Amino acid sequence: MKTFFKLLLLFTLIGYLGFAFVHFSQRRNTTVCRRVNMSITDSTSANFITRDDVHAMLQRAGVYPVGKMMDSISSQHIEEVLRRDGFVKNVICYKTPGGAINLLISQRLPLLRIMADNGDDYYIDAQGVAMTPRGYEADLVVATGCIDRKFAASALVGIGRYLRFDAFWDSQIEQIHVNPDHTIEVVTRVGGHIIQMGKPEKMDVKFRNLRAFYEKVLPTVGWNRYASISVAYENQIICKK
């Protein structure tokens, strides 16, 4: 008899929980969104996307949530809108009690500025993704000359990555120039000379040889002695006065 009442109680409890779940899940959340909270990664060191940019994007797309009922706001739609911007690498949108929409945004950080002869002007990141410049100007190496999108993504990104992780050359080089035959020249901040790198291959070896020349030869003969320095060929450094 006790077992019967226990089973009856259990089934009654299960039925109630099922009813409560359906009932409350179907009730409309009439809470109004009062604010948008956001966190943007690397915002202390770069501002390629700002809070004002995010607010403007949501307003232009007609999905700005403030003033709308929480149950009418689609977190997924907001994420899709923000991901359309080239400077947004990833975004997570979620709701919290009290009428808040929270955005966690990671910026896509540029590696190089491309200013090609064909009129292209854009930033490119370490994955080869192009971003249209707007407002904020970054102190990055500028690549000029005969550059198409494929060459930028395949060759220049590799050079940009090398420079980013080498503090010495990252501070020394200010411009990369690409010739019509896709050989590379770089311009340094100090010395006033052009460095001919040749084809964009074995760049680590070329930069290592060039650094040895910088450290052992130029301090002796003078930084302005040569108009051009070539490390295009393996184990050779050719200088022109």
GROMACS elastic network, one bead per residue, 0.5 to 0.9 nm:
[ bonds ]
;  ai    aj funct       b0    kb
    1     4     6  0.51100   500
    1     5     6  0.65244   500
    1     6     6  0.86969   500
    2     5     6  0.52570   500
    2     6     6  0.61820   500
    2     7     6  0.86674   500
    3     6     6  0.50176   500
    3     7     6  0.61656   500
    3     8     6  0.85293   500
    4     7     6  0.51703   500
    4     8     6  0.61002   500
    4     9     6  0.85546   500
    5     9     6  0.59773   500
    5    10     6  0.84269   500
    6     9     6  0.50801   500
    6    10     6  0.60877   500
    6    11     6  0.86627   500
    7    11     6  0.61342   500
    7    12     6  0.84502   500
    8    11     6  0.52638   500
    8    12     6  0.60800   500
    8    13     6  0.85661   500
    9    12     6  0.50652   500
    9    13     6  0.61017   500
    9    14     6  0.86112   500
   10    13     6  0.51100   500
   10    14     6  0.61775   500
   10    15     6  0.85738   500
   11    14     6  0.50230   500
   11    15     6  0.60383   500
   11    16     6  0.85118   500
   12    15     6  0.50890   500
   12    16     6  0.61452   500
   12    17     6  0.86534   500
   13    16     6  0.50870   500
   13    17     6  0.61629   500
   13    18     6  0.85777   500
   14    17     6  0.51656   500
   14    18     6  0.61573   500
   14    19     6  0.86087   500
   15    18     6  0.51272   500
   15    19     6  0.61616   500
   15    20     6  0.85520   500
   16    19     6  0.50529   500
   16    20     6  0.59964   500
   16    21     6  0.84926   500
   17    20     6  0.50147   500
   17    21     6  0.60200   500
   17    22     6  0.86147   500
   18    21     6  0.51906   500
   18    22     6  0.63047   500
   18    23     6  0.84883   500
   19    22     6  0.53069   500
   19    23     6  0.59078   500
   19    24     6  0.84395   500
   20    23     6  0.50425   500
   20    24     6  0.58586   500
   20    25     6  0.80935   500
   21    24     6  0.55007   500
   21    25     6  0.57865   500
   21    26     6  0.83769   500
   22    25     6  0.52779   500
   22    26     6  0.61120   500
   22    27     6  0.87074   500
   23    26     6  0.54518   500
   23    27     6  0.64805   500
   24    27     6  0.50959   500
   24    28     6  0.83986   500
   25    28     6  0.79380   500
   27    30     6  0.89034   500
   28    31     6  0.88039   500
   28    70     6  0.89126   500
   28    71     6  0.65731   500
   29    32     6  0.84540   500
   29    69     6  0.70777   500
   29    70     6  0.62261   500
   29    71     6  0.53519   500
   29    72     6  0.86043   500
   30    69     6  0.55324   500
   30    70     6  0.66825   500
   30    71     6  0.70749   500
   31    34     6  0.88682   500
   31    68     6  0.84411   500
   31    69     6  0.55898   500
   31    70     6  0.57776   500
   31    71     6  0.79836   500
   31    97     6  0.86552   500
   31    98     6  0.74327   500
   31    99     6  0.60833   500
   32    65     6  0.89334   500
   32    66     6  0.74987   500
   32    67     6  0.57997   500
   32    68     6  0.54779   500
   32    70     6  0.57273   500
   32    71     6  0.88451   500
   32    98     6  0.84209   500
   32    99     6  0.56900   500
   32   100     6  0.87052   500
   33    36     6  0.80405   500
   33    65     6  0.62826   500
   33    67     6  0.53879   500
   33    68     6  0.56257   500
   33    69     6  0.60053   500
   33    70     6  0.57540   500
   33    73     6  0.87928   500
   33    98     6  0.78662   500
   33   100     6  0.56747   500
   33   101     6  0.71193   500
   34    65     6  0.82839   500
   34    66     6  0.53423   500
   34    67     6  0.62695   500
   34    68     6  0.83820   500
   34    98     6  0.79748   500
   34    99     6  0.52937   500
   34   100     6  0.60426   500
   34   101     6  0.83408   500
   35    65     6  0.80042   500
   35    66     6  0.57850   500
   35    67     6  0.85243   500
   35    99     6  0.68836   500
   35   100     6  0.51935   500
   35   101     6  0.64979   500
   35   102     6  0.86346   500
   36    55     6  0.88062   500
   36    65     6  0.76458   500
   36    66     6  0.70947   500
   36    99     6  0.88858   500
   36   100     6  0.58353   500
   36   102     6  0.58940   500
   36   103     6  0.74715   500
   37   100     6  0.69717   500
   37   101     6  0.61425   500
   37   103     6  0.61632   500
   37   104     6  0.86579   500
   38    51     6  0.75542   500
   38   101     6  0.83202   500
   38   102     6  0.56348   500
   38   104     6  0.58269   500
   38   105     6  0.73344   500
   39    43     6  0.85786   500
   39    51     6  0.87145   500
   39   102     6  0.82046   500
   39   103     6  0.63031   500
   39   104     6  0.50372   500
   39   105     6  0.60524   500
   39   106     6  0.83245   500
   40    43     6  0.57612   500
   40    49     6  0.81013   500
   40    50     6  0.77853   500
   40    51     6  0.80851   500
   40   103     6  0.82997   500
   40   104     6  0.63073   500
   40   106     6  0.56918   500
   40   107     6  0.68774   500
   41    44     6  0.81316   500
   41    46     6  0.89237   500
   41   104     6  0.80397   500
   41   105     6  0.63818   500
   41   107     6  0.61493   500
   42    45     6  0.55512   500
   42    46     6  0.59877   500
   42    47     6  0.79496   500
   42   106     6  0.77164   500
   42   107     6  0.71210   500
   42   109     6  0.87791   500
   43    46     6  0.51299   500
   43    47     6  0.55606   500
   43    48     6  0.83415   500
   43    49     6  0.82172   500
   43    50     6  0.78951   500
   43   107     6  0.81882   500
   44    47     6  0.75675   500
   46    49     6  0.82163   500
   46   107     6  0.86159   500
   46   109     6  0.78717   500
   46   136     6  0.88027   500
   46   138     6  0.80340   500
   47    50     6  0.58748   500
   47   107     6  0.85458   500
   47   136     6  0.68024   500
   47   138     6  0.89840   500
   48    87     6  0.65008   500
   48    88     6  0.89632   500
   48   107     6  0.73118   500
   48   108     6  0.81142   500
   48   109     6  0.77022   500
   48   110     6  0.88057   500
   48   133     6  0.86305   500
   48   134     6  0.78835   500
   48   135     6  0.81857   500
   48   136     6  0.61264   500
   48   137     6  0.83182   500
   48   138     6  0.85053   500
   49    52     6  0.82292   500
   49    53     6  0.60620   500
   49    54     6  0.73894   500
   49    87     6  0.63608   500
   49    88     6  0.74275   500
   49   107     6  0.68830   500
   49   108     6  0.88855   500
   49   136     6  0.87046   500
   50    53     6  0.50540   500
   50    54     6  0.64601   500
   50    55     6  0.88161   500
   51    54     6  0.51259   500
   51    55     6  0.62844   500
   51    56     6  0.85961   500
   52    55     6  0.51646   500
   52    56     6  0.61019   500
   52    57     6  0.86223   500
   53    56     6  0.51293   500
   53    57     6  0.61579   500
   53    58     6  0.87324   500
   54    57     6  0.51670   500
   54    58     6  0.63162   500
   54    59     6  0.86396   500
   54    82     6  0.73461   500
   55    58     6  0.53451   500
   55    59     6  0.62211   500
   55    60     6  0.87096   500
   55    64     6  0.72322   500
   56    59     6  0.51044   500
   56    60     6  0.60964   500
   56    61     6  0.85968   500
   56    64     6  0.85911   500
   57    60     6  0.52282   500
   57    61     6  0.62401   500
   57    62     6  0.86358   500
   57    63     6  0.87204   500
   57    64     6  0.83957   500
   57    81     6  0.75281   500
   57    82     6  0.69996   500
   57    85     6  0.85791   500
   58    61     6  0.52216   500
   58    62     6  0.61849   500
   58    63     6  0.52268   500
   58    65     6  0.81439   500
   58    78     6  0.72911   500
   58    81     6  0.71401   500
   58    82     6  0.74911   500
   59    62     6  0.50430   500
   59    63     6  0.60840   500
   59    65     6  0.87452   500
   60    63     6  0.78149   500
   60    64     6  0.82583   500
   61    64     6  0.76788   500
   61    81     6  0.71115   500
   62    65     6  0.87489   500
   63    73     6  0.78320   500
   63    74     6  0.84748   500
   63    77     6  0.79057   500
   63    78     6  0.66351   500
   63    81     6  0.84084   500
   64    67     6  0.85197   500
   64    68     6  0.83740   500
   64    73     6  0.89329   500
   64    78     6  0.83048   500
   65    68     6  0.55395   500
   65    69     6  0.81243   500
   65    70     6  0.80274   500
   65    72     6  0.89155   500
   65    73     6  0.64888   500
   65    78     6  0.89193   500
   65   101     6  0.75499   500
   66    69     6  0.84568   500
   66    99     6  0.86837   500
   66   100     6  0.85134   500
   66   101     6  0.84479   500
   67    70     6  0.89594   500
   68    71     6  0.85081   500
   68    72     6  0.69294   500
   68    73     6  0.71540   500
   69    72     6  0.54928   500
   69    73     6  0.68883   500
   69    99     6  0.84265   500
   70    73     6  0.53728   500
   70    74     6  0.85604   500
   70    95     6  0.78930   500
   70    99     6  0.67586   500
   70   100     6  0.84781   500
   70   101     6  0.86287   500
   71    74     6  0.78110   500
   73    76     6  0.89654   500
   73    77     6  0.83218   500
   73    78     6  0.83798   500
   74    77     6  0.52523   500
   74    78     6  0.64401   500
   74    79     6  0.87847   500
   75    78     6  0.51844   500
   75    79     6  0.62963   500
   75    80     6  0.87486   500
   75    92     6  0.82583   500
   75    93     6  0.53529   500
   75    94     6  0.60336   500
   75    95     6  0.76563   500
   75   101     6  0.83900   500
   76    79     6  0.51122   500
   76    80     6  0.62559   500
   76    81     6  0.87590   500
   76    92     6  0.86021   500
   76    93     6  0.72415   500
   76    94     6  0.88371   500
   77    80     6  0.50398   500
   77    81     6  0.62483   500
   77    82     6  0.87511   500
   78    81     6  0.51892   500
   78    82     6  0.63506   500
   78    83     6  0.86887   500
   78    93     6  0.70990   500
   79    82     6  0.52982   500
   79    83     6  0.61352   500
   79    84     6  0.88895   500
   79    90     6  0.84033   500
   79    91     6  0.59411   500
   79    92     6  0.64763   500
   79    93     6  0.62288   500
   79   103     6  0.86573   500
   80    83     6  0.52390   500
   80    84     6  0.66723   500
   80    91     6  0.86649   500
   81    84     6  0.56152   500
   81    85     6  0.77970   500
   82    85     6  0.58413   500
   82    88     6  0.68155   500
   82    90     6  0.84927   500
   82    91     6  0.72542   500
   82   105     6  0.89272   500
   83    86     6  0.73376   500
   83    87     6  0.83980   500
   83    88     6  0.56685   500
   83    89     6  0.70148   500
   83    90     6  0.65601   500
   83    91     6  0.69583   500
   84    87     6  0.87479   500
   84    88     6  0.75826   500
   85    88     6  0.55630   500
   85    89     6  0.85109   500
   85   131     6  0.84804   500
   86    89     6  0.74160   500
   86   108     6  0.74336   500
   86   129     6  0.79928   500
   86   130     6  0.72637   500
   86   131     6  0.51576   500
   86   132     6  0.72828   500
   87   106     6  0.86543   500
   87   107     6  0.56990   500
   87   109     6  0.72915   500
   87   110     6  0.85506   500
   87   131     6  0.64600   500
   87   132     6  0.85439   500
   88    91     6  0.72454   500
   88   105     6  0.69406   500
   88   106     6  0.61987   500
   88   108     6  0.55679   500
   89   105     6  0.75791   500
   89   106     6  0.54894   500
   89   107     6  0.52878   500
   89   109     6  0.85402   500
   90   104     6  0.82107   500
   90   105     6  0.59089   500
   90   106     6  0.53076   500
   90   107     6  0.72997   500
   90   108     6  0.82608   500
   91   103     6  0.67812   500
   91   104     6  0.55098   500
   91   106     6  0.63853   500
   92   102     6  0.80470   500
   92   103     6  0.57204   500
   92   104     6  0.51017   500
   92   105     6  0.66381   500
   93   101     6  0.70293   500
   93   102     6  0.56438   500
   93   104     6  0.65702   500
   93   105     6  0.87128   500
   94   100     6  0.86160   500
   94   101     6  0.59817   500
   94   102     6  0.53829   500
   94   103     6  0.68159   500
   94   104     6  0.88171   500
   95    99     6  0.75364   500
   95   100     6  0.59433   500
   95   102     6  0.61157   500
   96    99     6  0.65302   500
   96   100     6  0.54480   500
   96   101     6  0.65364   500
   96   102     6  0.74405   500
   97   100     6  0.67202   500
  108   125     6  0.69967   500
  108   129     6  0.88038   500
  108   131     6  0.87722   500
  109   123     6  0.89667   500
  109   124     6  0.83623   500
  109   125     6  0.59986   500
  109   126     6  0.80160   500
  110   113     6  0.75497   500
  110   123     6  0.56655   500
  110   124     6  0.52998   500
  110   126     6  0.72094   500
  110   129     6  0.87499   500
  110   130     6  0.85127   500
  110   131     6  0.78911   500
  110   138     6  0.83832   500
  110   140     6  0.81650   500
  111   123     6  0.71371   500
  111   124     6  0.57366   500
  111   126     6  0.59211   500
  111   128     6  0.89514   500
  111   140     6  0.70316   500
  111   141     6  0.78790   500
  111   157     6  0.74459   500
  111   160     6  0.60056   500
  111   161     6  0.72724   500
  111   164     6  0.76659   500
  112   122     6  0.85743   500
  112   123     6  0.57467   500
  112   124     6  0.55554   500
  112   125     6  0.69124   500
  112   126     6  0.87302   500
  112   140     6  0.57437   500
  112   141     6  0.54548   500
  112   142     6  0.59850   500
  112   143     6  0.69378   500
  112   156     6  0.82959   500
  112   157     6  0.77336   500
  112   160     6  0.64212   500
  113   121     6  0.74583   500
  113   122     6  0.59435   500
  113   124     6  0.65196   500
  113   133     6  0.88658   500
  113   138     6  0.84648   500
  113   140     6  0.64089   500
  113   141     6  0.63317   500
  113   143     6  0.60641   500
  113   144     6  0.86352   500
  114   120     6  0.71091   500
  114   121     6  0.55069   500
  114   122     6  0.53014   500
  114   123     6  0.58852   500
  114   124     6  0.72279   500
  114   141     6  0.87810   500
  114   142     6  0.59639   500
  114   144     6  0.62617   500
  114   145     6  0.89760   500
  114   147     6  0.80479   500
  114   152     6  0.79638   500
  115   118     6  0.84710   500
  115   119     6  0.69667   500
  115   120     6  0.57858   500
  115   122     6  0.68256   500
  115   123     6  0.88014   500
  115   142     6  0.70437   500
  115   143     6  0.60508   500
  115   144     6  0.50209   500
  115   145     6  0.73668   500
  115   147     6  0.82514   500
  116   119     6  0.55868   500
  116   120     6  0.51952   500
  116   121     6  0.65411   500
  116   143     6  0.73429   500
  116   145     6  0.50839   500
  116   146     6  0.60265   500
  116   147     6  0.54020   500
  116   148     6  0.75348   500
  116   178     6  0.88961   500
  117   120     6  0.72274   500
  117   144     6  0.69669   500
  117   145     6  0.51542   500
  117   146     6  0.56579   500
  117   147     6  0.70809   500
  118   145     6  0.83604   500
  118   146     6  0.73874   500
  118   147     6  0.76555   500
  118   148     6  0.79561   500
  120   147     6  0.84634   500
  120   148     6  0.82410   500
  120   149     6  0.87479   500
  121   132     6  0.72824   500
  121   133     6  0.75813   500
  122   130     6  0.62600   500
  122   131     6  0.55604   500
  122   133     6  0.57348   500
  123   129     6  0.81928   500
  123   130     6  0.56072   500
  123   132     6  0.63482   500
  123   133     6  0.65383   500
  124   127     6  0.79169   500
  124   128     6  0.56761   500
  124   129     6  0.54125   500
  124   131     6  0.60899   500
  124   132     6  0.89079   500
  124   152     6  0.80745   500
  124   153     6  0.78565   500
  124   157     6  0.76526   500
  125   128     6  0.52914   500
  125   129     6  0.54548   500
  125   130     6  0.67662   500
  125   131     6  0.80288   500
  125   153     6  0.88862   500
  125   157     6  0.74130   500
  125   160     6  0.88270   500
  126   129     6  0.74531   500
  126   153     6  0.87059   500
  126   157     6  0.60424   500
  126   158     6  0.80054   500
  126   160     6  0.76211   500
  126   161     6  0.65451   500
  127   153     6  0.77091   500
  127   157     6  0.75648   500
  128   149     6  0.89385   500
  128   152     6  0.74706   500
  128   154     6  0.76417   500
  128   156     6  0.89477   500
  128   157     6  0.63418   500
  129   153     6  0.76733   500
  130   149     6  0.85477   500
  130   153     6  0.87417   500
  133   136     6  0.76124   500
  133   137     6  0.77407   500
  134   137     6  0.76860   500
  137   140     6  0.87422   500
  139   142     6  0.88858   500
  140   174     6  0.73483   500
  140   175     6  0.87838   500
  141   160     6  0.80079   500
  141   170     6  0.81917   500
  141   173     6  0.68468   500
  141   175     6  0.53180   500
  141   176     6  0.71505   500
  142   174     6  0.64676   500
  142   176     6  0.61842   500
  142   177     6  0.83672   500
  143   147     6  0.83010   500
  143   152     6  0.88928   500
  143   156     6  0.81247   500
  143   174     6  0.88312   500
  143   175     6  0.57535   500
  143   177     6  0.56795   500
  143   178     6  0.74374   500
  143   186     6  0.89788   500
  144   147     6  0.71436   500
  144   175     6  0.75027   500
  144   176     6  0.62752   500
  144   178     6  0.62421   500
  144   179     6  0.89307   500
  145   176     6  0.84755   500
  145   177     6  0.54486   500
  145   179     6  0.61047   500
  145   180     6  0.76301   500
  146   177     6  0.80577   500
  146   178     6  0.54426   500
  146   179     6  0.57957   500
  146   180     6  0.54250   500
  146   181     6  0.83760   500
  146   182     6  0.72257   500
  147   150     6  0.82139   500
  147   151     6  0.62338   500
  147   152     6  0.63267   500
  147   178     6  0.66635   500
  147   179     6  0.85516   500
  147   180     6  0.84752   500
  147   182     6  0.81364   500
  148   151     6  0.54716   500
  148   152     6  0.62413   500
  148   153     6  0.87929   500
  149   152     6  0.51137   500
  149   153     6  0.62287   500
  149   154     6  0.85993   500
  150   153     6  0.52760   500
  150   154     6  0.60574   500
  150   155     6  0.82919   500
  151   154     6  0.51373   500
  151   155     6  0.54832   500
  151   156     6  0.68091   500
  151   157     6  0.88462   500
  151   182     6  0.85641   500
  152   155     6  0.56895   500
  152   157     6  0.63103   500
  153   156     6  0.62200   500
  153   157     6  0.55060   500
  153   158     6  0.81702   500
  154   157     6  0.63044   500
  154   158     6  0.71012   500
  155   158     6  0.55622   500
  155   159     6  0.68017   500
  155   160     6  0.89457   500
  155   200     6  0.63726   500
  155   201     6  0.84773   500
  156   159     6  0.50926   500
  156   160     6  0.60789   500
  156   161     6  0.85898   500
  156   176     6  0.87922   500
  156   200     6  0.79446   500
  157   161     6  0.61037   500
  157   162     6  0.85986   500
  158   161     6  0.51768   500
  158   162     6  0.63194   500
  158   163     6  0.87692   500
  158   200     6  0.87667   500
  158   203     6  0.88769   500
  159   162     6  0.50911   500
  159   163     6  0.62698   500
  159   164     6  0.86760   500
  159   200     6  0.78553   500
  159   203     6  0.72785   500
  159   204     6  0.89342   500
  160   163     6  0.51360   500
  160   164     6  0.61445   500
  160   165     6  0.88004   500
  160   170     6  0.88285   500
  161   164     6  0.51331   500
  161   165     6  0.64576   500
  161   166     6  0.87065   500
  162   165     6  0.55305   500
  162   166     6  0.62694   500
  162   169     6  0.86870   500
  162   170     6  0.85004   500
  162   203     6  0.83330   500
  162   204     6  0.75986   500
  163   166     6  0.50984   500
  163   167     6  0.72419   500
  163   168     6  0.82504   500
  163   169     6  0.57582   500
  163   171     6  0.85869   500
  163   173     6  0.82986   500
  164   167     6  0.69281   500
  164   169     6  0.82011   500
  164   170     6  0.57408   500
  165   169     6  0.88152   500
  165   170     6  0.75796   500
  166   169     6  0.57319   500
  166   170     6  0.58959   500
  166   171     6  0.86301   500
  167   170     6  0.50540   500
  167   171     6  0.62130   500
  167   172     6  0.86252   500
  168   171     6  0.55440   500
  168   172     6  0.63257   500
  168   173     6  0.88731   500
  168   211     6  0.88661   500
  169   173     6  0.57995   500
  169   188     6  0.87565   500
  169   207     6  0.82778   500
  169   211     6  0.86395   500
  170   173     6  0.59706   500
  170   174     6  0.81549   500
  171   174     6  0.78399   500
  171   188     6  0.88289   500
  171   189     6  0.79923   500
  172   187     6  0.85634   500
  172   188     6  0.53513   500
  172   189     6  0.54092   500
  172   190     6  0.69346   500
  173   176     6  0.78890   500
  173   186     6  0.68336   500
  173   187     6  0.59380   500
  173   189     6  0.59689   500
  173   190     6  0.85937   500
  174   186     6  0.77018   500
  174   187     6  0.60157   500
  174   188     6  0.56517   500
  174   189     6  0.60558   500
  175   185     6  0.83555   500
  175   186     6  0.56231   500
  175   187     6  0.50836   500
  175   188     6  0.70733   500
  175   189     6  0.87887   500
  176   184     6  0.68893   500
  176   185     6  0.58182   500
  176   187     6  0.64380   500
  177   183     6  0.84373   500
  177   184     6  0.58506   500
  177   185     6  0.50626   500
  177   186     6  0.60354   500
  177   187     6  0.79612   500
  178   181     6  0.79479   500
  178   182     6  0.55383   500
  178   183     6  0.58952   500
  178   185     6  0.64771   500
  178   186     6  0.88008   500
  179   182     6  0.50708   500
  179   183     6  0.54362   500
  179   184     6  0.64276   500
  179   185     6  0.77880   500
  180   183     6  0.74646   500
  181   184     6  0.89196   500
  181   199     6  0.86986   500
  182   198     6  0.82400   500
  182   199     6  0.66339   500
  182   200     6  0.79456   500
  183   196     6  0.80344   500
  183   197     6  0.70464   500
  183   200     6  0.67596   500
  183   232     6  0.88485   500
  184   195     6  0.85334   500
  184   196     6  0.62635   500
  184   197     6  0.52349   500
  184   198     6  0.53081   500
  184   199     6  0.61261   500
  184   200     6  0.65437   500
  184   232     6  0.88396   500
  185   194     6  0.66242   500
  185   195     6  0.54548   500
  185   197     6  0.55510   500
  185   198     6  0.72732   500
  185   230     6  0.89104   500
  186   193     6  0.89162   500
  186   194     6  0.60771   500
  186   195     6  0.51812   500
  186   196     6  0.66268   500
  186   197     6  0.73125   500
  187   190     6  0.87512   500
  187   192     6  0.76401   500
  187   193     6  0.67359   500
  187   194     6  0.52771   500
  187   195     6  0.63783   500
  188   191     6  0.68433   500
  188   192     6  0.68878   500
  188   193     6  0.71119   500
  188   194     6  0.74031   500
  188   195     6  0.79905   500
  189   192     6  0.72305   500
  190   193     6  0.81486   500
  190   223     6  0.76380   500
  190   224     6  0.87039   500
  191   194     6  0.88469   500
  191   222     6  0.86574   500
  191   224     6  0.51638   500
  191   225     6  0.83404   500
  191   226     6  0.83276   500
  191   227     6  0.87340   500
  192   223     6  0.80520   500
  192   224     6  0.64446   500
  192   226     6  0.84209   500
  192   227     6  0.71588   500
  192   228     6  0.87657   500
  193   223     6  0.86949   500
  193   224     6  0.73294   500
  193   225     6  0.87928   500
  193   226     6  0.64238   500
  193   228     6  0.50906   500
  193   229     6  0.71756   500
  194   226     6  0.87973   500
  194   227     6  0.64448   500
  194   229     6  0.63151   500
  194   230     6  0.83397   500
  195   227     6  0.88022   500
  195   228     6  0.56915   500
  195   230     6  0.56282   500
  195   231     6  0.74722   500
  196   228     6  0.72787   500
  196   229     6  0.61151   500
  196   231     6  0.61666   500
  196   232     6  0.61164   500
  197   200     6  0.72825   500
  197   201     6  0.89082   500
  197   203     6  0.78773   500
  197   206     6  0.71403   500
  197   207     6  0.86176   500
  197   229     6  0.87475   500
  197   230     6  0.62461   500
  197   231     6  0.53990   500
  197   233     6  0.82292   500
  198   201     6  0.80802   500
  198   230     6  0.79421   500
  198   231     6  0.72779   500
  198   233     6  0.73812   500
  199   202     6  0.86340   500
  199   203     6  0.87504   500
  199   232     6  0.71476   500
  200   203     6  0.63945   500
  201   204     6  0.83994   500
  201   205     6  0.89819   500
  201   206     6  0.87149   500
  202   205     6  0.55043   500
  202   206     6  0.64803   500
  202   207     6  0.88245   500
  202   234     6  0.88954   500
  203   207     6  0.60126   500
  203   208     6  0.83857   500
  204   207     6  0.52611   500
  204   208     6  0.60579   500
  204   209     6  0.86586   500
  205   208     6  0.50506   500
  205   209     6  0.61946   500
  205   210     6  0.85190   500
  205   234     6  0.81014   500
  205   235     6  0.89473   500
  206   209     6  0.52073   500
  206   210     6  0.60755   500
  206   211     6  0.85745   500
  206   231     6  0.59508   500
  206   232     6  0.73730   500
  206   233     6  0.83628   500
  206   234     6  0.74358   500
  206   235     6  0.84647   500
  207   211     6  0.60290   500
  207   212     6  0.86205   500
  207   231     6  0.82147   500
  208   211     6  0.51708   500
  208   212     6  0.63857   500
  208   213     6  0.87716   500
  209   212     6  0.52006   500
  209   213     6  0.63820   500
  209   214     6  0.87379   500
  209   231     6  0.75310   500
  209   234     6  0.89669   500
  209   235     6  0.75574   500
  209   236     6  0.85219   500
  209   237     6  0.80303   500
  210   213     6  0.50244   500
  210   214     6  0.61833   500
  210   215     6  0.87007   500
  210   229     6  0.87887   500
  210   230     6  0.87769   500
  210   231     6  0.68719   500
  210   237     6  0.78161   500
  211   215     6  0.61362   500
  211   216     6  0.85083   500
  212   215     6  0.51785   500
  212   216     6  0.59497   500
  212   217     6  0.79236   500
  213   216     6  0.53461   500
  213   217     6  0.52412   500
  213   218     6  0.66865   500
  213   237     6  0.81726   500
  214   217     6  0.59313   500
  214   218     6  0.52548   500
  214   219     6  0.72163   500
  214   223     6  0.85550   500
  215   218     6  0.66229   500
  215   219     6  0.66880   500
  216   219     6  0.66367   500
  216   220     6  0.73529   500
  217   220     6  0.54594   500
  217   221     6  0.63785   500
  217   222     6  0.81858   500
  218   221     6  0.52228   500
  218   222     6  0.51569   500
  218   223     6  0.53291   500
  218   224     6  0.84568   500
  218   225     6  0.81160   500
  219   222     6  0.54827   500
  219   223     6  0.66093   500
  220   223     6  0.84859   500
  221   224     6  0.85273   500
  221   225     6  0.66885   500
  222   225     6  0.54833   500
  222   226     6  0.84878   500
  223   226     6  0.74499   500
  224   227     6  0.73906   500
  224   241     6  0.88587   500
  225   240     6  0.86386   500
  225   241     6  0.60321   500
  226   229     6  0.69790   500
  226   239     6  0.63183   500
  226   240     6  0.54606   500
  227   239     6  0.76792   500
  227   240     6  0.57576   500
  227   241     6  0.52535   500
  228   238     6  0.82744   500
  228   239     6  0.57932   500
  228   240     6  0.53150   500
  228   241     6  0.71152   500
  229   237     6  0.68726   500
  229   238     6  0.57582   500
  229   240     6  0.65374   500
  230   233     6  0.77533   500
  230   236     6  0.79367   500
  230   237     6  0.55243   500
  230   239     6  0.62705   500
  230   240     6  0.86531   500
  231   234     6  0.70532   500
  231   235     6  0.78194   500
  231   236     6  0.61097   500
  231   238     6  0.67925   500
  232   236     6  0.77013   500
  232   237     6  0.78635   500
  232   238     6  0.87327   500
  233   236     6  0.56099   500
  233   237     6  0.75624   500
  233   238     6  0.89484   500
  234   237     6  0.83711   500
